[in-house]
Amino acid sequence: MRHIRKEFPGIVANDDITLQVEKGEIHALLGENGAGKSTLMNVLFGLYQPDGGEIWVKGQKVKITGPNVAGDLGIGMVHQHFMLVDKFTVTENIILGNEPRSGVKIDLKNARKRVKELSEKYGLNVDPDQKIRDISVGMQQRVEILKTLYRGADILIFDEPTAVLTPHEIQELINIMKRLVNEGKSIILITHKLKEIMACANRCTVIRRGKAIATVNVSETNPQKLASMMVGRDVVFTRNEEPYNPGKDVLVIKDLVVEDARKVKVIDHLNLTVKGGEILGIAGVDGNGQTELIEAITGLRKVSGGTIHLNGKDITNDRTRRITEKGVSHIPEDRHKHGLVLDFSIGDNMVLETYYQKPFARGGLMRFDEIKKHAQRLIKEFDVRTPSVDTPARALSGGNQQKAIIAREVDRDPDLLIASQPTRGLDVGAIEFIHKRLIEQRKKGKAVLLVSLELDEIMNISDRIAVIYDGKIIDILNPRETNEEEIGLLMAGHKLTGGTHHAESHEKQ
C-alpha cells in the first residue's frame, strides 16, 4: 500500500501511509485506538475506497472496489466482531455467499469435506457440523479463519483477534498463525497488545494519529520502545506499589446464589469481602459467573439466595438506582450495551445516572447549560477526545468511549467502584490512564472490585486476587507471592494446597 490517504468529514484517518507486507511473514500493525489501523485495513479489504495512493498485490497494481474483489485477489479478513449466523452450522457459515452447487442443490457434502481437510491441515480442530451457538468464542474465531482459507486467501488480516480470548486460546491462536505463515500465507495483525507482537510478529508498522511512524524488526526492539512510538511519549507501565493498608469492609457477600434463565446456578454460595483502600481483582476464564456476580451486586439480576451488604446495609435485590445512590459505580464490561446510549450526545451520557439530581435538574426540568458545563469539565479532566460535547457517543473511538464512562463513574466518588473489563480493546496509553484512576480511588480509601480477563492487569494492580471457577471463589491469593502459571491452574479448576501464595494474612487484616 503506497501513500494511502483516507478522509472522513472533519478527520484524516490515513495520512500518506505506506505499508509493505512480505510473503510468509506476520506483520503487526500497531497504534492507539482511533490511530487509523482498522481504516487502513478496511481500504485493503475494499470496504472503503482510498482518497489517494495505490495498492499493489503480487507485483500488480490493483483497484479493490469491494470485499469480493479483495477475495478474488486472495485477501481475507477476520473481523473483530464475528460475522457468523448463530443458527447455522460451521460448514453453512463458511460457504455462505459462496455456495458450491451440484446441479441446482447446494453441495454440502463436498463443502463439509473441504472444511474438514482445511481444519486438519492448519490444526484448527473445528467440527464442521456444530452449530455456531454451541461453540466457544475461541472456536468461532477459528471458523472465521477457516472462512478466509476456504475462499483461497493468501493474505489474512486479523483485526484485534485476541480481544475476546482466554490466555490459553491466545497461545493456540499464535500457534495457528505461525502454521499459516509456514505454509506461505502472509498475516497482517492489527493489535495494540505489545506482548503478542513480541511473541509472534516478524515486523511491525506503527501508526500514530493517521500517520505511519516507522516499520521495525520485532527482534530488534522491545515493548517499551514500541509503546513510546505508539503514543509519542514514554509510557509508564503502572504497578500498584503502595503498601497494603485496608480499611473497613465496604462490600460483604455471603452465600450468594444466582440462577440463570434456565434456573441453573451460575453463582453457587459465593463469599467475598472487599475493603476500603484495596483493589480486589477477580481472575477467571470468561463464563464462570463474573458477569452474573456483578449484575447481582448492581441490581441488574435477581439474587436467589444469600446476602449483599454495602457499608453494613443490606442491598440484596435492591433497585439499580437505589444501589447507585448508595455509593456504587459500575464500569460495565460491554460499553455499547450497558455503558452508553450511543445515539445520545457525549454530554448527555455523562449524566445518565444523575440527570434528575441537582444541579442538572430543577423543578422537574433539565438544565442543559449545567449538563454541558459538567461534561466539558470531565472531557478535559479525563482527556476524552471528542469534537464537542454534542457529538454522539457512537462517533468516538472505543478508547474515548471507555474514558467517558470512567469519567462519569469515578467523578461520582463512589464508596465501591466496580470495574469490569475496564481496558478491554484499549491501547497502552489508555490502559495506563485507567489504571492510574483505579489506583487513585484506592488511595482515597475507596473499595475497587476489578474483574478482568487480562492476567497482567490483575497481577499488576490488585492487592488481592480472588480466583473464580464455576460460580465459586476457589482461592484468594497475594499477587506478590504468586505467578501466572499458578493462577492459570486455579482458573482451570485445579485447587492448590499448601504453599505461601495465599492471602490469608491479608484476609486477617
N, C-alpha and C positions, 0 to 999 in steps of 0.2 A: 504494500500500500504506500503510494508516494504522495506526499504533500496533501493529505486529505483534510478538507475543510467541511464542517457541517454546522449550520446555524439554525437556531430556533428563535422565535421572537424575543429580542432583548438579551440573547445569550449566544456566545460562540462556544459550542460544546467540543468541537475538534478544530484546533487552530494549527494547520500546517503540520500534521502528524505523518511521520514516515515509519513504517513497521515492516521488517523483513523476517520471514519465518523459513527455516531450512527444513528439508525433508528429514524425518526421523528425529525431531527434537521436541522437547516440551518447552514452550516459550511462554513465560509468565508475563502477564500484563498487570502491572501494579499501580494502584492510585487510590486516593481518598474517595469517599462517597461523592458522587457528582463531579469527578475529575474528567469524565468523558470516556471511560473504558467501554461500558456497555454500548454507548452510542457508536463508537468506532467499530465494534463487532457487529452491531445491527446494520451498519453500512456494508460490511463484508458479506453478511448473510442476505443482503438485498431487502431488508425491512425498511431501511432509509436510503434515500438517494443522496450522494455527496454533492455539496455545492462547489467543490473544486477538488482537483487531484485525480489520480488514476490508480487502477488496480491491475496487477499482473499476476496470473496464475500459471505456473509451469512454463514460464517464458513467453506467454501470450498476454497481450493487453485485452482486458475483458470489460464488459459493461454488465453489472449484476442488477437486473431490474426487479428481481423478486426472489423469494426463497427457492422456487422451483429451478430458476436459472443457477442459483448457488449450488443446489443439489446436483444438477447436471455437470457442474464443474468440479464435483467431489468435495464440496464444503458442507459440513453438517454442524448443527448447533444443539448443545444440551442446555436448555434454559434453566434459569434459577428456579422458576416456578414451573413445575412439570406440566406438560401439555398432554395429559392422559385422560381417557374416558374410564371412570370407575367401574362401570358395569361390564366392560369388555374384557376379554382375556388378554394376556400378554401378546399372543400372536395377532389378534384382531387389532390391537393398538399399533403394533409395529407395521402392519400392512395398510393401515388407514390412509386413504388418499392415494394409494399406490398398489391397489389390489391386483394380484395375479389372477388371471382367468383361465378356466378350462371350458371352452365354449362360452355359454352365457353365464355360467356359475363362477363364483369365486373359488379359486383352487386353494382351500385352507390346508389340505393335506400336505402339499408341496411347500407351502409357506411355512407351516409348522416345522417341517423337516429342516428347512433352511435356517430358521430361527434357532433350532436346537444345535445345528452344526456350528453356527456363529458363536453361540453361547459357550459351547465346549472349546472352540478354537481359542477364544480370548479368556477362558476361565471365569465366565460371568455367572455360571451356576443358576440360570434363570429357568423356571418351569414354564414352558410355552402355553400350558393350559390353565394356569391360575388366573383368577380374576384380579384386576388391579387393586380393588378394595380390600383384598385378603392378604396383600403382601406389604412388607415394611417399606418405609421411606427409602432406605438404602437400596432395596431391591427395585423400587420404582425408578430410581435413578439409573440403575443398570438397564432397565427396559428402554429408557431414553437413549442410552449409549447404543444399545442394540439397534434402535430405530435408525440412527445415523449410519451404522455399519451396514445394515440391510439395504440401505439406499446407495451403498458404494462410496461412502465418504472417505477421502484420504486426509482431509484437513478437518480436525474436530475442534470446535470452540466449546469450552466448558465455562459457563457463566456462574461464578461463585458456587462450585459444585459441593463444597463441604459445609455450607451454612446449616444444613439440617441433619448432618450425620453424627453418629457417636464416634469416639476416638478409634474404636476397632474398625468401624465402617470406613473411616477416613484412611486408615492404613491399607485396607483392602482396595480402596479406590486408587490410591497411589500405585499399588502393585499392578492394577489393571491398566493404568495409564502407561506404566513402564513397558508392559507387554505390548501395548498398541504401538508405541514408538519403535520397539524392537522389530515389529513387523513392517516398519517403513511408513507408518502413519505420522502425521505431524499434529501436535496438540497446542492450541493457544489456551492458556489457563488464566481466566480473569479472576483475580483474587486480591485480598489485602491481608492475607494471613502469611506473615513472613516465615513462620516455621515450616509451612508446607512448601513454599518456594525453595527454601534451603534443602528440603527433603527430596524434591523431585525435579525441579526445573534445571534446564541447561543454561538458558539465558533469560534475562528479564528486562523488559522495557518499562520504564517508569513514566507515568503521565501525571502532570500536576496542573490543575485548572485549565484543562483543554490543550496543553502543550506537551510534547514529548521532551522529557528532561535528559534521558540517557538510556542506552542499552548496555547492560553489563553481563559478564560471565558470572554465573552464580558462584562457581568455585573460587572466584577472586574477590568476593565481597562478604559482608556479614549483615545480620538483621539490623544492627544499629545504623549502618551506612544507608541501607535501603529505606529505613524509616525516615531518616533525615532528608533523603532525596524526595520522598513521597510527600512530606508535609512542609518542606522548605525550612526546617529548623531542627535542632536536636530534640529528640523525644525522650522523656524520662519514663522508663517503664515503672509505673508506680507499684510500690510494695507497701504493705501495712506494717511498718516497723515500730509503731508506737507500743509502749508497754501495755499489756492487757490488764485493765483495772475496771472490771464491770460494775455497774450499779445494781439497782433493784430489778426484779423480774418485771418486764413490760408485757410480754406475751407468754401465757401459760396454756398449753394444750394438753388435756388429759383424756386418755382412752377414746380418741376421736375415731368415729366410724362414718364413712361417707360412701354412698352407693351410687352406681351409675344408672342410666335409664332402664337397664335390664335387671335392676336390683342386685347386681353383683358388687361385693365390697371392693372399692378401689383404694380406700384408706381403711386400714384394719387395726383398730385400737392403738393409734399412734400417740406418742407422748413427746412433747418438745417444749423447751423453755428458751426464750430469747430475752437477754438482759439489756438494760440501758448501757450505752457505751461499748457495744460489741457488734461486730458483723458476724452473723451466723450463716455460713454457706451450706446450702443443701446440694449434695452431689448425687447424681444418679443417672442411669440410662433413661432417655425420654420414654414416657409412658408408664412410669412406676408410681404414679399418684401425685407428682409435683403439681400439676395443673389443678387437680381437684382439691388439694390441700389449700392452695392459695384462694381458690374460689370459695371454699368453706370459710376461711378467715375473713374474706372481704364481703361475705353475704351474697355471693353470686350463685351459691349452690347450697342446697338443704343438707343439714347435718342429721344423720340418723341416730347417732349416739355419742356420748362423751361431751366435754365442755371446752369452750374457748374463753379465756379471760384476758382482758386488756386493762393494765393498771389496776388489777384486783376486781374489775367489774365484769360480769358475765355478758358477753356479746354473742353467744351462740344463737344462730338463726336470726340475728337482728337484721333490719333492713340496711341495704348498702349505704344509703345516705346517712343513716344514724351512725354507722361504723366510721364513715369518713369524718363526720363531725366530731366523733370522739377521739380523733387523732391518728387515723390510719391513712397513709398514702400508698398508692399502688401503681407501679410501673408495669403494665401488663406485657405478657410475652408476645402477643400479636398486636403490634401497634396500629395496624389498619382496622382490625376488627373491634378491638376493645380500648384502644388508646386515643383515637382521634375520630372526629366526624370529618371525613376527607373533603366534603364539599363546603364545609364551614371555613371561614377565614381563620388564619393563624391566631388572630386576636380573640375571636370567639372561642377557639379551642383552649385558650389559656384560662378561661373561666367556666369550663364545663361543670365543675363541681361547686362553684361559689357564686354563680351569676345571680342568685336570689338573695345574696347577703350584701350588707353594706361593705364598701361604698359603691358596689356595682348595681345596686337596685335601691329605689326609694319609693315607698307608697305603691309597690307592685309594678313600677315601671323601671325598665333597664336604663342605666346611664352609660351611653356608648362612649362618651368622652373619657369617663373613668376607666372603662374596659380597655380603651385604646392606650391610655397612659400606662396602665398596668402592663399591658402586652409589650409596649415599647421598652419598658424597663427590663422585663425578663429577656427579651430578644437581645438586648445589649449585654446584660449580665451573663447570659449563658451562650453567647456567641452563636445565636441561631441565624443562619444565613438565609435571608428571605428578602425579595424585592420590597415588600411592605407588609404592614400589619394586616392589610386587607387581602393578601394573597391567599388563595385556597390552600389548605394543608396538603392536598394531593400534589401540588406543583413543586413541593420541596423534595430534596433528596432524602433517602432513608435516614442518613445520619442526622440531618437537620430536623426531620420529623421526631426522631428519638430525643434530640436535645430539647425540643419544645415540650414533650411530655415530661421529661425530667425537670425542666424549669418549673412547670406547673405543679408537679408533685412535691418537689423539695421546697419550693417557696412557701408552701402551706405550713412548713415547720412541724411535721408530724412527730408523734412520740414513736411510732413504728412506721418505718419505710420498707415496703415490700418491693423488691426489685427482681422481676422475673425475666431472665434472658436480656438484661439491660443493654448488652453490647452486641447482640446477635446481628451479624451482617454489617458491622461497623469497622471503620479503619482505625489504625493505631492512634491517630490524633484524637479522634472522638472517644476511643476507649480510654485513653489517658485522662481526658477531661471528666468522663463519667466516673472513673474510679476515684479521682480526687474528690468529687462531690459526695460519693458514698462514704469515703473516709472522713470528710468534714462532718457529716451527720454523726458519725460515731464519736468524733472528738467533742461534739456538743452534748454528748451523753445520751444521744438517741439510740433506739434499737434498730438495727438493719437486718432484714431477712433477705439473703441473696440466693436466688435459685438460678443455676446456670449449668449448661451442658459443657461449658468450656472449663476443663480441669485447671488450666493455667490460672484462669481468673479466680476460681475458688481457692486455689493454693496461695495466690499472691495477696489477696485482700481480706480473707476470712480470719477471725480469731479462733473459731472452732468450726469443724466441718462435720455436718450430720449426713450420713450416707443413707439414702432411701432406697429400699428394694421391695417391690411387691406391696406397696402401701404401708410399709413399716419403716421406722428408723432403726437400722440394724447395728449402727455403731456411731459414736461421736469421737472424732479424732482431733489431735492438736496438729495444725498444719506444719509446725516446725519440727515435728517428730515423725512425720510420715512421708510417703512418696507416691508418685502417680501409679506405680505398679500395685501398691497395697490398696489404694483407693479403688483402682480398676477391678481388683479381685472382689472387693466388697460390693461394688456396683453390680457385679455379675452374680451376687448372692452367696459368695464364699465367706462365711463368718470366720474371723480370725480369733485365735485365742492367745493369751499371754502377750508379752512384748510391752514396750513403753510408749507405743504410739497413741494410746487412748488419752482422752482429755479429761480424765477423772478429776485431776487437780483443779481444772477449770470448772468442772461440774460442782465441786465442793464450794468453790468461791461463789 
